[in-house]
Amino acid sequence: MPRLKGSADLLEDRRKRALALLDSGYSLNEVGRRIGRNASSVMRWRDARRRSGEQGLRVRFSPGRPLKLDRKQRRRLVTLLLQGPMMHGHRTNLWTTARIAELIRREFGVQYHRDHVGRLMHALNWSPQKPERRALERNEQAIERWKQKDWPRIKKTLRGWVPT
């Protein structure tokens, strides 16, 4: 069971209160009920205090799983990404998470699932971008001319709000 949320001071205070109740004669189960934890937690805290004293009740830092790529490798990854996908053998200039995962595997020998690459990119302050979809036949001059000439003529205006 994961530990409750809260600051280290709050968690240590809860442990000390539980052991104070235990010292005053309450059973493990009763102490657990009163503080809202399992009796096994209270027993673990009691044993830690017996082994290490008050230091045994201290909340320790939980670092979690170590990163697959260290800081230097992450910086190198950003440099590689800035070169663009076409420099790395792709036909389009669009990074996908699958392409980035393949680049990481090839360059660093580290396996990342493509779904997790999005979290990695977010941690590197990169955000997903979608390219604008435009027709190949698009004529920018004709569009601009239409906006200048035809659009003002067609556009509805609110009555009473437009200067006459």
Secondary structure, 3 states (H helix, E strand, C coil): CCCCCCCHHHHHHHHHHHHHHHHCCCCHHHHHHHHCCCHHHHHHHHHHHHHHHHHHHCCCCCCCCCCCCCHHHHHHHHHHHHHCHHHHCCCCCCCCHHHHHHHHHHHHCCCCCHHHHHHHHHHCCCCCCCCCCCCCCCCHHHHHHHHHHHHHHHCCCCCCCCCC
